[in-house]
């Protein structure tokens, strides 16, 4: 009986993670001419590379002023998730940041720069 319950739970969990309009596949971004995708990266590497002083507090923390948003973003990470860095550029527009990817689907985005 326990095996059946576990199978039902696993099937239900994976079926709700299907990519959709809100959570498109990372492959769509990789194939796009507008996006440059690199990664995956682990949390430790990203935090080490993005230590920034918050001049208001004097603290040096990952992603500086955006640290609180970073902490919220990384709190969603589960085993097997991946983080990719992206650059989205086209004439007159630039954006970069990170995608949180689960089972090939983008489940959240942490914005970096937008101009």
C-alpha positions as a LaTeX table, in Angstrom:
\begin{tabular}{lrrr}
\hline
Residue & $x$ (\AA) & $y$ (\AA) & $z$ (\AA) \\
\hline
Unk1 & 0.00 & 0.00 & 0.00 \\
Unk2 & 2.82 & 2.40 & 0.86 \\
Unk3 & 4.39 & 1.81 & $-2.56$ \\
Unk4 & 1.13 & 2.75 & $-4.27$ \\
Unk5 & 0.84 & 5.95 & $-2.24$ \\
Unk6 & 4.44 & 6.87 & $-3.08$ \\
Unk7 & 3.87 & 6.20 & $-6.78$ \\
Unk8 & 0.72 & 8.32 & $-6.81$ \\
Unk9 & 2.57 & 11.13 & $-5.01$ \\
Unk10 & 5.51 & 10.99 & $-7.43$ \\
Unk11 & 3.26 & 10.90 & $-10.48$ \\
Unk12 & 1.21 & 13.83 & $-9.18$ \\
Unk13 & 4.34 & 15.83 & $-8.35$ \\
Unk14 & 5.93 & 15.33 & $-11.76$ \\
Unk15 & 2.73 & 15.90 & $-13.70$ \\
Unk16 & 2.26 & 19.33 & $-12.10$ \\
Unk17 & 5.78 & 20.33 & $-13.16$ \\
Unk18 & 5.06 & 20.19 & $-16.88$ \\
Unk19 & 6.38 & 23.20 & $-18.72$ \\
Unk20 & 3.72 & 25.71 & $-19.76$ \\
Unk21 & 3.32 & 29.35 & $-20.76$ \\
Unk22 & 4.11 & 30.54 & $-17.23$ \\
Unk23 & 7.03 & 28.11 & $-16.88$ \\
Unk24 & 8.49 & 27.69 & $-20.38$ \\
Unk25 & 11.22 & 25.15 & $-21.10$ \\
Unk26 & 14.78 & 26.43 & $-20.78$ \\
Unk27 & 15.32 & 24.94 & $-24.25$ \\
Unk28 & 13.09 & 27.70 & $-25.69$ \\
Unk29 & 15.47 & 30.35 & $-24.35$ \\
Unk30 & 18.56 & 28.43 & $-25.48$ \\
Unk31 & 17.18 & 28.22 & $-29.04$ \\
Unk32 & 16.23 & 31.91 & $-29.12$ \\
Unk33 & 18.45 & 34.40 & $-30.97$ \\
Unk34 & 17.72 & 37.00 & $-28.25$ \\
Unk35 & 19.03 & 34.97 & $-25.31$ \\
Unk36 & 22.52 & 33.85 & $-24.37$ \\
Unk37 & 22.37 & 31.16 & $-21.71$ \\
Unk38 & 25.30 & 29.89 & $-19.63$ \\
Unk39 & 25.40 & 27.38 & $-16.84$ \\
Unk40 & 24.27 & 25.59 & $-14.89$ \\
Unk41 & 25.87 & 27.20 & $-11.85$ \\
Unk42 & 25.75 & 26.19 & $-8.21$ \\
Unk43 & 24.70 & 28.59 & $-5.46$ \\
Unk44 & 28.17 & 28.75 & $-3.90$ \\
Unk45 & 29.83 & 29.78 & $-7.16$ \\
Unk46 & 27.21 & 32.44 & $-7.88$ \\
Unk47 & 27.45 & 33.88 & $-4.39$ \\
Unk48 & 31.28 & 33.96 & $-4.48$ \\
Unk49 & 31.24 & 35.75 & $-7.86$ \\
Unk50 & 28.61 & 38.29 & $-6.84$ \\
Unk51 & 29.72 & 39.54 & $-3.42$ \\
Unk52 & 28.80 & 43.22 & $-3.34$ \\
Unk53 & 28.96 & 45.81 & $-0.58$ \\
Unk54 & 25.65 & 47.28 & 0.43 \\
Unk55 & 26.73 & 50.89 & 1.08 \\
Unk56 & 23.72 & 51.52 & 3.30 \\
Unk57 & 24.63 & 48.76 & 5.77 \\
Unk58 & 28.31 & 48.26 & 4.95 \\
Unk59 & 27.71 & 44.53 & 4.71 \\
Unk60 & 29.27 & 42.57 & 1.86 \\
Unk61 & 26.63 & 40.05 & 0.77 \\
Unk62 & 25.76 & 38.07 & $-2.34$ \\
Unk63 & 24.10 & 40.38 & $-4.89$ \\
Unk64 & 24.37 & 43.45 & $-2.63$ \\
Unk65 & 21.14 & 45.45 & $-2.51$ \\
Unk66 & 19.27 & 42.55 & $-4.13$ \\
Unk67 & 20.40 & 40.10 & $-1.43$ \\
Unk68 & 16.93 & 39.75 & 0.08 \\
Unk69 & 15.52 & 38.85 & $-3.35$ \\
Unk70 & 18.42 & 36.42 & $-3.90$ \\
Unk71 & 17.71 & 34.69 & $-0.57$ \\
Unk72 & 14.04 & 34.32 & $-1.53$ \\
Unk73 & 15.02 & 33.02 & $-5.01$ \\
Unk74 & 17.44 & 30.40 & $-3.70$ \\
Unk75 & 15.01 & 29.26 & $-0.97$ \\
Unk76 & 12.95 & 27.65 & $-3.74$ \\
Unk77 & 15.78 & 25.36 & $-4.84$ \\
Unk78 & 15.18 & 21.62 & $-4.56$ \\
Unk79 & 17.49 & 18.70 & $-5.29$ \\
Unk80 & 18.07 & 18.43 & $-9.02$ \\
Unk81 & 17.25 & 22.08 & $-9.78$ \\
Unk82 & 19.65 & 24.12 & $-11.88$ \\
Unk83 & 20.47 & 27.83 & $-12.12$ \\
Unk84 & 21.36 & 29.38 & $-15.48$ \\
Unk85 & 22.62 & 32.88 & $-16.19$ \\
Unk86 & 20.92 & 34.64 & $-19.09$ \\
Unk87 & 21.43 & 37.72 & $-21.19$ \\
Unk88 & 18.43 & 38.95 & $-23.17$ \\
Unk89 & 19.39 & 41.60 & $-25.68$ \\
Unk90 & 17.95 & 43.19 & $-28.75$ \\
Unk91 & 18.26 & 46.69 & $-30.20$ \\
Unk92 & 17.36 & 49.16 & $-27.48$ \\
Unk93 & 16.93 & 46.57 & $-24.72$ \\
Unk94 & 19.23 & 44.65 & $-22.38$ \\
Unk95 & 18.41 & 42.37 & $-19.46$ \\
Unk96 & 20.37 & 39.79 & $-17.52$ \\
Unk97 & 19.69 & 37.55 & $-14.58$ \\
Unk98 & 19.26 & 33.97 & $-13.54$ \\
Unk99 & 16.67 & 31.30 & $-14.28$ \\
Unk100 & 15.80 & 28.61 & $-11.75$ \\
Unk101 & 15.13 & 25.46 & $-13.77$ \\
Unk102 & 13.35 & 22.33 & $-12.56$ \\
Unk103 & 12.94 & 19.31 & $-14.83$ \\
Unk104 & 13.81 & 21.48 & $-17.83$ \\
Unk105 & 11.19 & 24.14 & $-17.00$ \\
Unk106 & 11.98 & 27.69 & $-15.86$ \\
Unk107 & 10.19 & 28.13 & $-12.55$ \\
Unk108 & 11.51 & 31.53 & $-11.49$ \\
Unk109 & 13.73 & 34.38 & $-12.59$ \\
Unk110 & 16.10 & 36.54 & $-10.55$ \\
Unk111 & 16.67 & 39.80 & $-12.45$ \\
Unk112 & 20.08 & 41.40 & $-12.59$ \\
Unk113 & 20.38 & 44.43 & $-14.87$ \\
Unk114 & 17.75 & 45.94 & $-17.13$ \\
Unk115 & 18.35 & 48.86 & $-19.48$ \\
\hline
\end{tabular}
